[in-house]
Amino acid sequence: MRILIRGGRVIDPGQGLDDLREVLIEDGRVKDLTVPGQEGGFAAGSLVIKAQGLIVTPGLIDMHVHLREPGEEYKETISSGAAAAAAGGFTAVAAMPNTNPINDNRSVTEFILSQAREAGSARVWPIAAMTKGSLGQELCEYGDLAEAGAVAVSDDGRPVSNAQMMRRVLEYTKVFDLRAISHAEELALSAGGAMNEGVTSTGLGLTGIPAAAEETAIFREVCLAGLTGAPVHIAHVSTAGSVDIIRQAKAGGIPVTAETAPHYFSLTEEAVRGYRTEAKMNPPLRTRRDLMAVRAGLADGTIDAIASDHAPHSVLEKEIEFDQAAFGVVGLETSLPLALNLFREGILSLAQIVTVLSLNPAKILGVPGGSLGRGQDADVTIIDLDRQWKVEASRFKSKGRNTPFEGLAMTGQAVLTMVQGLVIHNLLP
Amino acid sequence: MELRHKDLLGIEYLSPEEITLILDTAENFKEVSEREIKKVPTLRGKTIILFFYEPSTRTRTSFEVAAKRLSADTFNLSASTSSMVKGETLIDTARNLEAMNPDAIIIRHSSSGAPHLLAGRLKSSVINAGDGAHAHPSQALLDMLTMREVKGRLEGLKVAIIGDIAHSRVARSNMIGLSKMGARVRVAGPPSMMPPGLEQYGAKVFIRPEPALEDADVIMMLRLQLERQTGRTFPGIREYAKVFGLNRERVSLAGPEVIIMHPGPMNRGVEIAPEVADGPENVILDQVTNGVAVRMALLYLFIGGGQRE
């Protein structure tokens, strides 16, 4: 099976490439990238995808999603989540372990991979729990989990409170070269909180989550990464202080990487007004100053990745009192266009966007992809920068409808997503 | 002049003119409560559901008395008698209530924003009788009525609100309402009880009570939530009473004609010394009387005659 992606602008920062190229694909792998007109006779007998005027990139990777299966299939399944990923331009997602049962053992990891294979859409990389039951008490069997296919460890949503335990987690990840992903939150400071602590929470009479709840926890992780020499990845950075801490840590040679989510550079705590539970997530939406700092952190490379923290919930968890509603928003199908806004606003170049949405996530997780080098799996995303559309949650592939962006006019969308040469999403005529 | 709202969710949604209309209307209704037959037919045939998901005696009784003096039919539903204890959601319970065609649902709920959740989904008027730490608009209105009655005005009044501002919907609604009416609001309390950004809601913020009390026209003491806060936001009753409690000495810092208010129920000997609670400056029972008048005005304006089409 041969495929030729013809006439597109290929942006592949891993190879320092941003130019018109023909992408030659054979048997699910990239055979070559050639200057237009030099693809020889490859077109003959090939499926030709016309990409004139479009951007062709290595497949996008969302390194932080919640697929809810096993246990909460009414919110999302691996199949619906993978379809949402494909529709959003993602060829791979990394699934957090807070399912029921928790992914803290080989059988759950294997189940996730088997469901993903059956779905036959975007790849799913399982992230295993850091500690058994994500209780912060005992290490999981990282060796067994890695062998089964887990690519990282995290107690996302239930962070390890005990610093000594976290030290042991970091030390033990070194044995298997697994990245520890920290949901940095000092629970004693955030307890009972429903939104960012500040002027808006005061007016709404809601208990606040101070920026310091995130920042003190990131400080701890940075110190422990320094102590152990083990790399740590900070999930969903949301505050200006967090960006500063990570920037300084990197300058000091500490092995730390970080991601942020599109809502943190697109919305502020004002979106909560009216007690809108679809704008409730953890960490919470912050202030304009934080939003600007997160953008600056992406621009200067302090923040390595954009990940959606896709967290589908049903009306059962969302159409209720604000303080009782679940944290989390869906993001897979809005992530790329929100990132493209940063390009249009002159904050990130397209190469930087591909870096934070593909190259860096692949590097941090140590998974294939992130570049279209010869011989690589043909995981490809084709993007139409100018495509106009409107967010309508009812049309999402995800089962989750909990988006704070409902009704928003968007510019730019993935028009084709391909995994190993297989088209899993296609809006092209 | 008429109100152009379906619901009363918080004082922040009312204009100064609307607040004045409510206070003027309440003043007119006060006379009804002084008659031998304390009832007028204004709301005859109207149905009001008192939906109290959080315990309340004072506010619920006050609304009920107000409704009955206007000849409305009232029905009580509390958390313990509703299906909510059986796991029904707030929205489902409210939809069931609405199916009985009430004209107004008066709601008290421990979650900030619960009345908003209902207002957007129900045709009936939703009147907020206190939601979490967010708002207690009828309390602020009755407090303003009491101040205006005694002082003859709200504009320029120096009002000191002292205590646990963070957990107080009464403080928030008063702060916002009074600022709209041109009063000068000062708040004081330990920083552990002070939410951020109060200046943006019109208040001048102090830590110690003394500077807030200086030359004040009105002192409003807030109830300390002893059961939830002791040892966490303050060390204990003894020290709180000593540093923040309203005693004779502190009252003497205020203006000569100062009045003392408390939304109740009081912790005597904690936020307010017994001799102050019983002192001549105290207008706490006037607040209760005015509560009925203000709630009559609200019901009249929201579901009675001269309101929106």
Chai-1 contact restraints between the chains, C-beta under 6 A:
chainA,res_idxA,chainB,res_idxB,connection_type,confidence,min_distance_angstrom,max_distance_angstrom,comment,restraint_id
A,G198,B,P196,contact,1.0,0.0,6.0,A-B,restraint_1
A,V199,B,G197,contact,1.0,0.0,6.0,A-B,restraint_2
A,V199,B,Q200,contact,1.0,0.0,6.0,A-B,restraint_3
A,T202,B,P195,contact,1.0,0.0,6.0,A-B,restraint_4
A,T202,B,P196,contact,1.0,0.0,6.0,A-B,restraint_5
A,T202,B,G197,contact,1.0,0.0,6.0,A-B,restraint_6
A,L204,B,S112,contact,1.0,0.0,6.0,A-B,restraint_7
A,L204,B,H134,contact,1.0,0.0,6.0,A-B,restraint_8
A,G205,B,S112,contact,1.0,0.0,6.0,A-B,restraint_9
A,G205,B,G132,contact,1.0,0.0,6.0,A-B,restraint_10
A,G205,B,A133,contact,1.0,0.0,6.0,A-B,restraint_11
A,G205,B,H134,contact,1.0,0.0,6.0,A-B,restraint_12
A,L206,B,S112,contact,1.0,0.0,6.0,A-B,restraint_13
A,Y275,B,G113,contact,1.0,0.0,6.0,A-B,restraint_14
A,Y275,B,H116,contact,1.0,0.0,6.0,A-B,restraint_15
A,I320,B,T89,contact,1.0,0.0,6.0,A-B,restraint_16
A,E321,B,S111,contact,1.0,0.0,6.0,A-B,restraint_17
A,E321,B,A114,contact,1.0,0.0,6.0,A-B,restraint_18
A,F322,B,G113,contact,1.0,0.0,6.0,A-B,restraint_19
A,D323,B,S111,contact,1.0,0.0,6.0,A-B,restraint_20
